[in-house]
Amino acid sequence: WTSITYGGDTGQEKFVAVGVNDDNPNDDRGMVMTSPDGETWTRSLADNLTPNPYLIAIEHGDSNFVAVGPSGTSTTKQAMFSTDNGVSWVQATVAHAAPTEVTRARSLVFGNNTFIAGVGDKPENSSFDIIRYAKTDQGWPDPEGANAWTGVTVAGDFDSYALAFGNGTFVAVGRR
């Protein structure tokens, strides 16, 4: 397991953990576990998602769970998913600068009605430092809709490995 968060609607809060299927080293499907109390866990594979993601980070914010990670193969676009209950997941659309561009989300944070995913270990054809999914005056965009997630170049050639939000500011650490 690579990441865990806690959240949900009032009275329905739960822990949600994400990772990869370690039971079979040849199976890189994403795994999700949920628990109402941190002791009893329900496990599921992200079978309905194509490609099956290796999930590396999860956050909760404004009644949404969002998980990110590199996609199942190096030639497919970034795999990102969101849900309102930690059990039902959909694959989100990421706007890329080039059709073959690959981004590898390594970290995730929520603040100011915005999810920010930090992109790390970028191949040469990746132009994004972060990817953002933000609530608008009309509400949250359809995660499967065009341009729901958008890439942003912040520092240029920066691999972001950890993110934080505090006092109205997003901060990323990583390497150039």
FENHUVEN-V864927 format. One record per backbone hydrogen bond with DSSP energy under -1.0 kcal/mol. CO is the residue of the C=O (numbers start at 1). NH is the residue of the N-H. E is the energy in kcal/mol with one decimal. If there is no record, write none. Layout:
# FENHUVEN-V864927
co,nh,e
CO,NH,E
CO,NH,E
This chain:
# FENHUVEN-V864927
co,nh,e
3,18,-2.4
5,16,-2.4
7,14,-2.6
9,12,-2.9
14,7,-2.2
15,35,-2.1
16,5,-1.9
17,33,-2.6
18,2,-2.6
18,3,-1.5
19,31,-2.2
19,55,-1.2
20,22,-1.2
24,27,-2.2
29,21,-2.0
30,46,-2.5
31,19,-1.7
32,44,-2.2
33,17,-2.9
34,42,-2.5
35,15,-3.5
42,34,-2.2
44,32,-2.5
45,47,-1.4
46,49,-1.3
57,68,-2.4
59,66,-2.5
61,64,-1.5
64,61,-2.5
65,83,-2.2
66,59,-2.2
67,81,-2.2
68,56,-2.9
68,57,-1.9
70,54,-1.6
79,69,-1.1
80,92,-3.6
81,67,-2.0
82,90,-1.2
83,65,-3.1
90,82,-1.0
93,149,-1.3
98,101,-1.7
104,120,-2.7
107,118,-1.7
109,116,-2.7
111,114,-1.2
113,135,-2.7
114,111,-2.3
115,133,-2.3
116,109,-2.0
117,131,-2.2
118,106,-3.1
118,107,-1.2
119,160,-2.9
123,126,-1.9
129,119,-2.4
130,152,-2.8
131,117,-3.0
132,150,-2.4
133,115,-2.8
136,139,-1.8
139,136,-2.4
142,145,-2.1
143,93,-2.5
145,148,-1.6
149,95,-2.6
150,132,-2.8
152,129,-2.2
152,130,-2.2
159,175,-2.1
162,173,-2.5
164,171,-2.6
166,169,-1.8
169,166,-2.2
171,164,-2.1
173,161,-2.8
173,162,-1.7
175,159,-3.2
